[in-house]
């Protein structure tokens, strides 16, 4: 299973709500602040998702 880690520096409740609504995030890592786990998503999918959620590029990648 392909897993892409996404480290989000400035995540908000609104962003998180949007993510859940779009069914992008399969699992949220509770023990780490602002780290979301994308399951079966390619980097292209994640980049497109990031542009929708946050066009100001406040996101940091760690794959």
N, C-alpha and C positions, 0 to 999 in steps of 0.2 A: 504494500500500500504506500502510495506516494504521500508524503507529508511536507507541507511547506509552513515554516514558522514565520509569523509576522509579528514583529515587535512594534507596537504602537506607542509613541511617546506621549501624544496628547489625545487619548481616547475619551469620548464623552458618552453619556447615557443615550443621547440621541443617535450617535453613531452605532452603538451597540444594538439599539432597538432596530435600526435600519438593517443591520447585518442579520439579525434574527429573522426579520421580515423577508429578506431576500434569500433566506436559506443558504447563505454562503458559509457561515460558521457552523461547523458540525459539533465542535466542542470548545468550551472556554476553559483555559487553564486557570484554576482557582488560586493556585499557590504562587503564581507570578503575576505581577501587576502589569496590565496592559499587553499581555501576550495572547494572541489569538492563534488557534490551530486550524489551518485549512486542510481538509482531507479531500484527496482526489481533485485538487485544483492545480492547474498549471500556473507558471509565473505570469503568462499572458492574461489569464483569467483574473489573477490577483491584481495586476496592474490596471486592468479595465475597471475592476471593482474599486480600487483606490481612487481612481480619477472621479468616479461617481460620488463616492463618499466624501472625499477631501481633495478638491482640486488645488489646494494650497500646499500640497506635498509635505504634510506634517508627519509623514509615515517613514519609519526606518525599517529597512529590510534586514532580516537575518535568516537566510535559507540554509 
